[in-house]
Amino acid sequence: MLDFRQQQTDQAKENLMLEQKKLSLLQQKLSELLQEKKATFKIDDFNIGRMQLQYRYILSLEHEIQLATAAVAQQQQQVEQAREKLIAAKKESQVLEKLEEKQYNQYLLNNKHQEQVMLDEIANRKKFSLF
């Protein structure tokens, strides 16, 4: 059971890393779009046709930026959900580890008790055999 929980924890870690990588790529794309928009505002010549073209391009970039921002927000939620799943998996694994540790300590205690009973019995036999 503990091995199964460990596998779930490992899988949750991998899933979290994958979601974080997706988030990083989306954030990078958003940053590139913002840089592109900023660079587009630099007008070298003041030609009306060029300015209209740049205006349309900026509107297109703003739309892409809005979409990218929404994608980043959604991916952040995915990352948070993956993080919560990892935390839950770790807690379950830790509970089982503690339970296993308690059972092992109880096993050692029982063995020690049985050993003491056996030693007491041997000591009592020697006393009675001397008489």
CNS distance restraints for C-alpha pairs under 8 A (distance, minus, plus):
assign (resid   1 and name CA) (resid   5 and name CA) 6.37 0.50 0.50
assign (resid   2 and name CA) (resid   6 and name CA) 6.15 0.50 0.50
assign (resid   2 and name CA) (resid  93 and name CA) 6.53 0.50 0.50
assign (resid   2 and name CA) (resid  96 and name CA) 6.14 0.50 0.50
assign (resid   2 and name CA) (resid  97 and name CA) 7.06 0.50 0.50
assign (resid   3 and name CA) (resid   7 and name CA) 6.20 0.50 0.50
assign (resid   4 and name CA) (resid   8 and name CA) 6.29 0.50 0.50
assign (resid   5 and name CA) (resid   9 and name CA) 6.16 0.50 0.50
assign (resid   5 and name CA) (resid  89 and name CA) 6.91 0.50 0.50
assign (resid   5 and name CA) (resid  92 and name CA) 6.99 0.50 0.50
assign (resid   5 and name CA) (resid  93 and name CA) 5.35 0.50 0.50
assign (resid   6 and name CA) (resid  10 and name CA) 6.14 0.50 0.50
assign (resid   6 and name CA) (resid  93 and name CA) 6.32 0.50 0.50
assign (resid   7 and name CA) (resid  11 and name CA) 6.04 0.50 0.50
assign (resid   8 and name CA) (resid  12 and name CA) 6.07 0.50 0.50
assign (resid   8 and name CA) (resid  89 and name CA) 6.44 0.50 0.50
assign (resid   9 and name CA) (resid  13 and name CA) 6.20 0.50 0.50
assign (resid   9 and name CA) (resid  86 and name CA) 6.13 0.50 0.50
assign (resid   9 and name CA) (resid  89 and name CA) 5.13 0.50 0.50
assign (resid   9 and name CA) (resid  90 and name CA) 5.93 0.50 0.50
assign (resid   9 and name CA) (resid  93 and name CA) 7.53 0.50 0.50
assign (resid  10 and name CA) (resid  14 and name CA) 6.28 0.50 0.50
assign (resid  11 and name CA) (resid  15 and name CA) 6.13 0.50 0.50
assign (resid  12 and name CA) (resid  16 and name CA) 6.09 0.50 0.50
assign (resid  12 and name CA) (resid  82 and name CA) 6.83 0.50 0.50
assign (resid  12 and name CA) (resid  83 and name CA) 7.93 0.50 0.50
assign (resid  12 and name CA) (resid  85 and name CA) 6.48 0.50 0.50
assign (resid  12 and name CA) (resid  86 and name CA) 4.97 0.50 0.50
assign (resid  12 and name CA) (resid  89 and name CA) 7.34 0.50 0.50
assign (resid  13 and name CA) (resid  17 and name CA) 6.21 0.50 0.50
assign (resid  13 and name CA) (resid  86 and name CA) 6.18 0.50 0.50
assign (resid  14 and name CA) (resid  18 and name CA) 6.17 0.50 0.50
assign (resid  15 and name CA) (resid  19 and name CA) 6.18 0.50 0.50
assign (resid  15 and name CA) (resid  82 and name CA) 6.58 0.50 0.50
assign (resid  16 and name CA) (resid  20 and name CA) 6.08 0.50 0.50
assign (resid  16 and name CA) (resid  79 and name CA) 6.25 0.50 0.50
assign (resid  16 and name CA) (resid  82 and name CA) 5.11 0.50 0.50
assign (resid  16 and name CA) (resid  83 and name CA) 6.08 0.50 0.50
assign (resid  16 and name CA) (resid  86 and name CA) 7.52 0.50 0.50
assign (resid  17 and name CA) (resid  21 and name CA) 6.11 0.50 0.50
assign (resid  18 and name CA) (resid  22 and name CA) 6.30 0.50 0.50
assign (resid  19 and name CA) (resid  23 and name CA) 6.20 0.50 0.50
assign (resid  19 and name CA) (resid  75 and name CA) 7.27 0.50 0.50
assign (resid  19 and name CA) (resid  78 and name CA) 6.70 0.50 0.50
assign (resid  19 and name CA) (resid  79 and name CA) 5.38 0.50 0.50
assign (resid  19 and name CA) (resid  82 and name CA) 7.41 0.50 0.50
assign (resid  20 and name CA) (resid  24 and name CA) 6.10 0.50 0.50
assign (resid  20 and name CA) (resid  79 and name CA) 6.02 0.50 0.50
assign (resid  21 and name CA) (resid  25 and name CA) 6.30 0.50 0.50
assign (resid  22 and name CA) (resid  26 and name CA) 6.25 0.50 0.50
assign (resid  22 and name CA) (resid  75 and name CA) 7.36 0.50 0.50
assign (resid  23 and name CA) (resid  27 and name CA) 6.07 0.50 0.50
assign (resid  23 and name CA) (resid  72 and name CA) 6.32 0.50 0.50
assign (resid  23 and name CA) (resid  75 and name CA) 5.65 0.50 0.50
assign (resid  23 and name CA) (resid  76 and name CA) 6.60 0.50 0.50
assign (resid  23 and name CA) (resid  79 and name CA) 7.67 0.50 0.50
assign (resid  24 and name CA) (resid  28 and name CA) 6.10 0.50 0.50
assign (resid  25 and name CA) (resid  29 and name CA) 6.22 0.50 0.50
assign (resid  26 and name CA) (resid  30 and name CA) 6.20 0.50 0.50
assign (resid  26 and name CA) (resid  68 and name CA) 6.93 0.50 0.50
assign (resid  26 and name CA) (resid  71 and name CA) 7.13 0.50 0.50
assign (resid  26 and name CA) (resid  72 and name CA) 5.85 0.50 0.50
assign (resid  27 and name CA) (resid  31 and name CA) 6.12 0.50 0.50
assign (resid  27 and name CA) (resid  68 and name CA) 8.00 0.50 0.50
assign (resid  27 and name CA) (resid  72 and name CA) 6.32 0.50 0.50
assign (resid  28 and name CA) (resid  32 and name CA) 6.18 0.50 0.50
assign (resid  29 and name CA) (resid  33 and name CA) 6.24 0.50 0.50
assign (resid  29 and name CA) (resid  68 and name CA) 7.40 0.50 0.50
assign (resid  30 and name CA) (resid  34 and name CA) 6.24 0.50 0.50
assign (resid  30 and name CA) (resid  65 and name CA) 6.28 0.50 0.50
assign (resid  30 and name CA) (resid  68 and name CA) 5.68 0.50 0.50
assign (resid  30 and name CA) (resid  69 and name CA) 6.80 0.50 0.50
assign (resid  31 and name CA) (resid  35 and name CA) 6.18 0.50 0.50
assign (resid  32 and name CA) (resid  36 and name CA) 6.07 0.50 0.50
assign (resid  33 and name CA) (resid  37 and name CA) 6.16 0.50 0.50
assign (resid  33 and name CA) (resid  61 and name CA) 6.80 0.50 0.50
assign (resid  33 and name CA) (resid  64 and name CA) 7.61 0.50 0.50
assign (resid  33 and name CA) (resid  65 and name CA) 6.33 0.50 0.50
assign (resid  34 and name CA) (resid  38 and name CA) 6.16 0.50 0.50
assign (resid  34 and name CA) (resid  65 and name CA) 7.15 0.50 0.50
assign (resid  35 and name CA) (resid  39 and name CA) 6.08 0.50 0.50
assign (resid  36 and name CA) (resid  40 and name CA) 6.10 0.50 0.50
assign (resid  36 and name CA) (resid  61 and name CA) 7.98 0.50 0.50
assign (resid  37 and name CA) (resid  41 and name CA) 6.69 0.50 0.50
assign (resid  37 and name CA) (resid  58 and name CA) 6.26 0.50 0.50
assign (resid  37 and name CA) (resid  61 and name CA) 6.45 0.50 0.50
assign (resid  37 and name CA) (resid  62 and name CA) 7.78 0.50 0.50
assign (resid  38 and name CA) (resid  42 and name CA) 7.46 0.50 0.50
assign (resid  40 and name CA) (resid  54 and name CA) 6.91 0.50 0.50
assign (resid  40 and name CA) (resid  58 and name CA) 7.15 0.50 0.50
assign (resid  41 and name CA) (resid  54 and name CA) 7.91 0.50 0.50
assign (resid  43 and name CA) (resid  51 and name CA) 7.90 0.50 0.50
assign (resid  46 and name CA) (resid  50 and name CA) 7.37 0.50 0.50
assign (resid  46 and name CA) (resid  51 and name CA) 6.86 0.50 0.50
assign (resid  47 and name CA) (resid  51 and name CA) 6.09 0.50 0.50
assign (resid  48 and name CA) (resid  52 and name CA) 6.18 0.50 0.50
assign (resid  49 and name CA) (resid  53 and name CA) 6.24 0.50 0.50
assign (resid  50 and name CA) (resid  54 and name CA) 6.11 0.50 0.50
assign (resid  51 and name CA) (resid  55 and name CA) 6.04 0.50 0.50
assign (resid  52 and name CA) (resid  56 and name CA) 6.29 0.50 0.50
assign (resid  53 and name CA) (resid  57 and name CA) 6.15 0.50 0.50
assign (resid  54 and name CA) (resid  58 and name CA) 6.00 0.50 0.50
assign (resid  55 and name CA) (resid  59 and name CA) 6.25 0.50 0.50
assign (resid  56 and name CA) (resid  60 and name CA) 6.22 0.50 0.50
assign (resid  57 and name CA) (resid  61 and name CA) 6.14 0.50 0.50
assign (resid  58 and name CA) (resid  62 and name CA) 6.07 0.50 0.50
assign (resid  59 and name CA) (resid  63 and name CA) 6.31 0.50 0.50
assign (resid  60 and name CA) (resid  64 and name CA) 6.33 0.50 0.50
assign (resid  61 and name CA) (resid  65 and name CA) 5.99 0.50 0.50
assign (resid  62 and name CA) (resid  66 and name CA) 6.16 0.50 0.50
assign (resid  63 and name CA) (resid  67 and name CA) 6.34 0.50 0.50
assign (resid  64 and name CA) (resid  68 and name CA) 6.01 0.50 0.50
assign (resid  65 and name CA) (resid  69 and name CA) 5.94 0.50 0.50
assign (resid  66 and name CA) (resid  70 and name CA) 6.22 0.50 0.50
assign (resid  67 and name CA) (resid  71 and name CA) 6.15 0.50 0.50
assign (resid  68 and name CA) (resid  72 and name CA) 6.11 0.50 0.50
assign (resid  69 and name CA) (resid  73 and name CA) 6.23 0.50 0.50
assign (resid  70 and name CA) (resid  74 and name CA) 6.16 0.50 0.50
assign (resid  71 and name CA) (resid  75 and name CA) 6.03 0.50 0.50
assign (resid  72 and name CA) (resid  76 and name CA) 6.05 0.50 0.50
assign (resid  73 and name CA) (resid  77 and name CA) 6.49 0.50 0.50
assign (resid  74 and name CA) (resid  78 and name CA) 6.45 0.50 0.50
assign (resid  75 and name CA) (resid  79 and name CA) 6.16 0.50 0.50
assign (resid  76 and name CA) (resid  80 and name CA) 6.18 0.50 0.50
assign (resid  77 and name CA) (resid  81 and name CA) 6.16 0.50 0.50
assign (resid  78 and name CA) (resid  82 and name CA) 6.15 0.50 0.50
assign (resid  79 and name CA) (resid  83 and name CA) 6.07 0.50 0.50
assign (resid  80 and name CA) (resid  84 and name CA) 6.19 0.50 0.50
assign (resid  81 and name CA) (resid  85 and name CA) 6.23 0.50 0.50
assign (resid  82 and name CA) (resid  86 and name CA) 6.22 0.50 0.50
assign (resid  83 and name CA) (resid  87 and name CA) 6.23 0.50 0.50
assign (resid  84 and name CA) (resid  88 and name CA) 6.16 0.50 0.50
assign (resid  85 and name CA) (resid  89 and name CA) 6.08 0.50 0.50
assign (resid  86 and name CA) (resid  90 and name CA) 6.08 0.50 0.50
assign (resid  87 and name CA) (resid  91 and name CA) 6.17 0.50 0.50
assign (resid  88 and name CA) (resid  92 and name CA) 6.27 0.50 0.50
assign (resid  89 and name CA) (resid  93 and name CA) 6.14 0.50 0.50
assign (resid  90 and name CA) (resid  94 and name CA) 6.01 0.50 0.50
assign (resid  91 and name CA) (resid  95 and name CA) 6.12 0.50 0.50
assign (resid  92 and name CA) (resid  96 and name CA) 6.37 0.50 0.50
assign (resid  93 and name CA) (resid  97 and name CA) 6.15 0.50 0.50
assign (resid  94 and name CA) (resid  98 and name CA) 6.09 0.50 0.50
assign (resid  95 and name CA) (resid  99 and name CA) 6.13 0.50 0.50
assign (resid  96 and name CA) (resid 100 and name CA) 6.00 0.50 0.50
assign (resid  97 and name CA) (resid 101 and name CA) 6.10 0.50 0.50
assign (resid  98 and name CA) (resid 102 and name CA) 6.09 0.50 0.50
assign (resid  99 and name CA) (resid 103 and name CA) 6.12 0.50 0.50
assign (resid 100 and name CA) (resid 104 and name CA) 6.08 0.50 0.50
assign (resid 101 and name CA) (resid 105 and name CA) 6.13 0.50 0.50
assign (resid 102 and name CA) (resid 106 and name CA) 6.07 0.50 0.50
assign (resid 103 and name CA) (resid 107 and name CA) 6.05 0.50 0.50
assign (resid 104 and name CA) (resid 108 and name CA) 6.22 0.50 0.50
assign (resid 105 and name CA) (resid 109 and name CA) 6.11 0.50 0.50
assign (resid 106 and name CA) (resid 110 and name CA) 6.05 0.50 0.50
assign (resid 107 and name CA) (resid 111 and name CA) 6.13 0.50 0.50
assign (resid 108 and name CA) (resid 112 and name CA) 6.06 0.50 0.50
assign (resid 109 and name CA) (resid 113 and name CA) 6.08 0.50 0.50
assign (resid 110 and name CA) (resid 114 and name CA) 6.09 0.50 0.50
assign (resid 111 and name CA) (resid 115 and name CA) 5.99 0.50 0.50
assign (resid 112 and name CA) (resid 116 and name CA) 6.11 0.50 0.50
assign (resid 113 and name CA) (resid 117 and name CA) 6.20 0.50 0.50
assign (resid 114 and name CA) (resid 118 and name CA) 6.14 0.50 0.50
assign (resid 115 and name CA) (resid 119 and name CA) 6.11 0.50 0.50
assign (resid 116 and name CA) (resid 120 and name CA) 6.03 0.50 0.50
assign (resid 117 and name CA) (resid 121 and name CA) 6.10 0.50 0.50
assign (resid 118 and name CA) (resid 122 and name CA) 6.19 0.50 0.50
assign (resid 119 and name CA) (resid 123 and name CA) 6.09 0.50 0.50
assign (resid 120 and name CA) (resid 124 and name CA) 6.09 0.50 0.50
assign (resid 121 and name CA) (resid 125 and name CA) 6.21 0.50 0.50
assign (resid 122 and name CA) (resid 126 and name CA) 6.41 0.50 0.50
assign (resid 123 and name CA) (resid 127 and name CA) 6.47 0.50 0.50
assign (resid 124 and name CA) (resid 128 and name CA) 6.29 0.50 0.50
assign (resid 125 and name CA) (resid 129 and name CA) 5.93 0.50 0.50
assign (resid 126 and name CA) (resid 130 and name CA) 6.32 0.50 0.50
assign (resid 127 and name CA) (resid 131 and name CA) 7.21 0.50 0.50
